[in-house]
C-alpha cells in the first residue's frame, strides 16, 4: 500500500481533529459503510471494539511516525493490514477512504470545508 506525503499530512490533520474521541469518529465511519454498501450491512456484528481501536491506532501511528521513514513504512503496512481486515480486498480501500471523509464531514459539521477534504 502506498501513501503519498500529502495523504500522510492530511491524515495527521484529520486525526488531530478527532483525537479526543476516536471511537465516536470510528462509529460515524462504520455507520457510513453499513448504510451505503450492502457488503458492510452487518459490520457491527463482524467487527469488535478492539478491532476498531486497532484500526484507529494504526491510522494514528502513520501520522506519529511520519518523521522517521523506517517507522513510517511499518506504520503504513500495519494500517494496510487493518484496512484489509475490514474490507477483505485492497481494491476496496477507496471505499474506506470515502467513509473516512464523510465521517470527518459529519464530525466537523458546519466547520467542514473543501479545504479540509483536500
Steps between C-alpha positions, in 0.01 A plus 500: 500500500643839404409824671619836372652766723189711442274215615717454811478870581124497442460190715701665774284813484174304509621290793592814692139606458353172624764406757279563803229257401633254244241233570209737430671598176546131418130445563418762235746329267343157544144635482581643158628160387194323641249737343662537159644160410306176534823310561533687830138480620608266783822686577413555866452128557817412307739749655575529869585815695857377534524478119376858475764615747773321302377661176494850649836454674659376178381815323633712786837322486551617141486861607711440811776323309501720189823663619699175497483316169580154640213520748273654236535199270398266781210728600372507142521120478310464828233745385466310173456177695230658717322631189508155342352353820200727446449480124679171412624642166758768430285620209235611751730726700364807309160418655664530841661828397160638398349381828781678686428828318126477559553419868728802523233713331239381750742547789587858407148603405495867400881521520546249222626653176656391173834614647461235769409241236815576298 
